[in-house]
Each structure stands twice: as C-alpha cells, then as structure tokens.
Amino acid sequence: MSILVVGSAALDSVETPTGRVENALGGSAIYFSTAASFFTESIRMVAVVGDDFPQEHVAFLESRRINIEGLERVEGGRTFRWGGRYTDDLNSASTLFTDLNVYGDFQPKLPEPYRDTPYVFLANINPELQLNVLEQVNRPKLVVCDTMNLWINTSRVALMQTLEKVDILILNDSEARLLTGEDNLISAAKKILTCGPSRVIVKKGEHGAISLTETTFFSAPAHPLESVCDPTGAGDSFAGGFLGHVASVGNTAEETIRQAIIYGTIVASFNVEDFSLERQRILKRAEIDRRYEELRESTRY
C-alpha cells in the first residue's frame, strides 16, 4: 500500500571521526523515502528544495520509484542546508550551521492523488505543519509521527494537538524524557500514551528500541556493529523501514509491528555504515533480510 511522507530535503555537510562530506543528500523525507523503498513501490514524498538542488539527486529518487510530484522546487531559492560535527560520542551532533532557506517558508501542499494515501508519516517538521497535513488527508489507515527537541521546547501546544490525532509516535530517549519530564523510559512512554497515540516507540540508538501500548511491551535490540561512520538520518531510516514493512503487509497486528521495528533497526544499521545515503544506494533487499535473520537468531533462546 502507499505511504505519504512529509518532511525535509536537505544538503548536509557532516564531520565525523572517520571523515567529512559537504552538500551531501539528506533530509528527513529523503532518508525515510529511501528506506521505505526497500519494502514498497508506492511512496509519495512532499518536501521543498531550491533550484540549486542537484538533478542527480532527483534522478536517484526516481530510480527508487519514489513519487516526487509533491517535491516543490522554488525558483531562485536555495535548498535547506545543515552542518554538523560528531565527535567520539556518535549519539549526538554539534550543529555548525542551519540555513533554512526555502524550508523556512515551507507550507506542505498535497497533490490531489496524495490525499487518500492510507499510511502517513509526519517527519520532524513543525507540529503546526503536521496539523496542516492532517487536515489535507482523507481518513488514513495509520498515521505515524516523529518530533525533535526543538519542537518540544518551542511548539509544545501544537505538538500536543498533533499527538491527539496520530496513532504512533516515534522519538528517541532524550526526546521522550524532555517531553514528559520522566527519567524512566517506561514511565515516559506510558505518559505519552495518555496524550493520544495508541503506541509509542522509543529509539535508544545502539541499545535498540522499545514499543509500548496500553496492553503490550516489546524490546528490540540493535544490530551489533563494530564501527559507525555517520549516524545522520538513522532515525528517519528506522521510520522508513518500520512503516515500509507495515505498508507492505497491510495490517497493524502486534506481530507485524514487532517485525517492522526489527526491519527499521536493520535498515538504520546499514545507513550508519557510510556518509549520507551512500550505503543505501548499493544496499540490496537480500542483505536486509539476511541481517534480519541474523538478529532473530542472536536473540533466540
């Protein structure tokens, strides 16, 4: 089934202990769409770029069968650019610069065919824009939402209104603690459940992820890696693998959700092995499935 994603398209400059890249393809909508494309051939992306966005990136998206009718190109505008540096602690980056450019005036406009998409992913854009998107879609089967520290601190009212309208919230451990004021992640997730979502998925980086509903709990390990090149986009890749699998199966049963979390973990593990989307460019579905089985075997007892 089809997936709608609304988020950012960016050109990233990233430094890590293993090297650096400049103006590399990035953005939440890009990472999500690429990851989801391993599971479904119907991904509808909404984002905005300037006329400086390289045509080679457009060609890459088209090669992954990503529908870019909703990719707005602003004449004379410059694409959103972000620069960050990771030190030995690869769990967080120090921001070197953020140039919003055309992204600063982004107002998502869904093409008419996009409005009936059954699966919706609201990437970590301003919650007011997430609410705007929800007003444009027609009775989606599942709405999954992401957020970040910036919106928790600056747009909490709109974020809480958004949470009332979504089915699943995905966020990382520090965001869960910031949003709820709870140090314990189980307590934090349970508190978020009272705000509207029927499920909360908390990402814990190299320690995997947990999923909670009012009646279920699931803990997923991360795939063990000996080295990490670039963590940028790992969270959006997780979300893409997660919702891509759910859409491919076509149901939201607990078994499907648990499998989807593992698939999300696996795609994210590949993403961090190289800068930008370089690893995903050459990644094959067979490699994903093989690593999925390896993780299943490593946790069997």
N, C-alpha and C positions, 0 to 999 in steps of 0.2 A: 504494500500500500504506500501511498505518497506521504512525504514528510515536508512540512514547511519550516524553514529556519529563517529567523530574522536576527541579524547581528552585524558585526563589523567586518569590513575588508580592509586590510592594512598592509603597509610596507614596514617591516620591522628591522631594526638594527640591534643585534644581540651580541653580548660578550659573555663567554663562559671560560672556565679554566682550560677548555680544550680548543678554543679559537674564537673567531668572530665572523659575523656576516653583516652586510649592510643592505638595506632596502630589499629584504627577503620577503617573500609572500607570507602573509599572516592574517590575523583577524579571526574572531570567534566564529563567524559564519563560514569562513573558508576551511578552518580546521574541522568544524563539525561536519560540513558537507562532504569533505574528502573521506573522513572516517565512515560516515553513513553509506557512502557509495559502494563500500565492500559488501553491503547487505541488501540494498535495494537500488533499483534503477530509476526511481522517481523521487528526486529531491528538488524542491523548489526554494531557491535562495533569494532573499531580499536583503540588499545592502547598498551602499553608495560608495563610489570612487570618483576621482578626478580624471581629467583627460590625460594625466601622466601615468595612469595605471597601465603597465606593460601589456601589450597584446598577447605576449607569450603566456601570461597568467590566465587570460581569458580562454586561450586555447587549451590550457591544462584543465580548467574547469569543464569545458565542453567535452574533453577527452574522457572525463569521468562521468559523463552523462548527467551532469548537474544542470538543471534548467535555470538559466540566468536571465529570463525575461524580467525578473524583478531586480536585476542589478542596475541601479541608476548611475549613469555617467554624467557628471556635471562639467559642462564646457568651461574651460578656463580655470577650473578648480584643481586643487591639489588633494591627493589621497591622504587619508589619515596615516600618520607616521608615529611610531613608538620606538623608543630606545631604552634598553635595559641591560644591566650587568648582574650576572650571577657570580658569586664567589664560591668558596668551598661548600657553603651551605646552599645546595641547589633547590631548597624548598621555597625560596622567595627571591625575587629580583629587586635590585635598586633601580628605580626609574631614573634614567638620564635625561629624557625629554619626552613630552607628549604634545604632538602637533595635531589637534583635532581636524583642522582644515574643513573639508566638506562634511565630515562626520559630525561636526559641531552643529550643523543645521539639519541633520538627518530627520526626516519625517517619513516613516515607512508607508509606502503605498503598495497595497497588494493588487497585482493584476487580477482580473475577474476570475480566471480559472483557479487561482490560488486559494480563493475564499472557502472552497469546500474541501480543503485538504484535511484528511482525518487525523493526522498526527502533527502536532505543532511543538516546535522548540523555540522558546524565547531565550536567546542568548543574553549575556550580561550587559544589556543596554539599559538606559534609564528606565525605571519602572513606569514612568508616565508613558513612554513609548510602548512598553509591553502592554499596558492597558489599552492603548490605541490600537494595537494589533488585534487584541482580543475582541474589540468592537467590530473588526472587519471580517472575522472568520465566522463561518456558519456551523455551529454545533459540532465541533471537532470531537473525535473519539477519545483523544488523550492530549492533554497539554502539560508539557514539561518546561520548567523554568530554571534559569540559573541567575545568580546575582553575585555581587562582589562587595568588598568593604566600603568602597566609595559610596554606593547607593544606600547601604545600611546606615552610613553616617550622615548622608546629606538628603536622602529622599525616603526616609523611613515610612512616612504616611502613605505615599504612593506605593511603596513596596508592600506594605501590609494589605493594601487594597488589592494588589495583584495576587498575593498569596491566597486571598479568599476565592480566587477564580481559577486556580491551577490545580492539577491533580498530583503532580510530583515536583518537589523542589530538590535540586541538586546544588550542593555547596560544599566548600571544604571545611575542615575542622575549625580553623581560626574564624571563619565567617559564621559558623554555627554558634560559637561562643560569643562573638560580638553581637549577633542578632538577639540572642536570648539572655545574655548575662550569666549563663550557666557554664561552669568549668567542665562538668561531666558531659560527655557527648551523648550518652543515652538520655540524660535529663534534658539536654538541649533539643534533641530530636523530638522527644515527646512534647516539649513545649511548642515547637513549631507545628506539630500536628494539630494543636488546638487553634491554629491561625487559619486553617483552611485546607492545606494539602492532605491528601489521603495517604501519601507516602513521602518520606524524607530519606534522601541518600546523602550520606556524609562521606566525602572523599578524604582519605588520610595519607595521600602521597605514597611513599614507599611502603606504608603499612596497610594498603588496600582501601576498603570502603565498607561501610555498614549501611543497612537499609532497615527502616522501621515503618510499620503501620500500627494501627491500634491493636492488632492481633498477631503480628508476625515480627520476627527479627532474623536478619541474615548478616553474616560477617564474611566478606570476601577478601582473600589475601591478594597482595600484589604479585605479579610475576617477578621472580628474582632476577636482578640484573647486576652484572659485575661493574658496569660503568654507565654513566649517563652523560650525554653530550649537551643536550639543550631541552630543558623542561617546558619551554614555551609551547602553549597550545595543548598540553597534555590533558587538561581538564575538559576542553572542548572536544578533543579526540575521544575521551571517555564517553562523553554525552552522545557523540555521533555513533560510536559503536553500540552503545546501550539502546538508543532509540531506533537505530538501523535494524537491530535484531528484532526488537518488539514489532516494528512495522512489517518485517519480512514474515514473521509468524502470524501476525494479525490478531493477537489476543493479549490480554494483560493478566493472565493467570500467574500465580505466585512462582510456579516453575519457570515460566517464560521470563519473568522479571529477574530471577536469580541468574539464569543463563545469560541474560542481557548484561547484567552487571559484570560478569566474568568477561564477556566479549569486550565490553568497554575498557576494562582493565588491560586486556591483551592488546587492543589497538593503541592505547596510550603507551604501553610498554615499548611498542615499536617506534612510536612517534619521537620518544626522547633519545633514540639512538643516533640521531643526526640533527642538524640545524633545519629550521623551518619545516617544510613538508618533504624534504629530500628522501627520507626513509619511506614515507608513504607513496612516493612516486613510483618506487620499484617494488613495493610490497605486493605479494600475491595472497589471494584468499586461502590457498592451501597452507601458507605459513601461519596465518591466523588460526586456522583450525588445528594445526599441529601444536601450536603453543597452548591452545585451549585444552587439548587433551593432556599435555604435559602438566598443566596446572591442576587439572582434575586428578591426575594420578598422584601428584605430590601432596594432595590434601586428603587422599583416601586412607581410611583406617578401619 
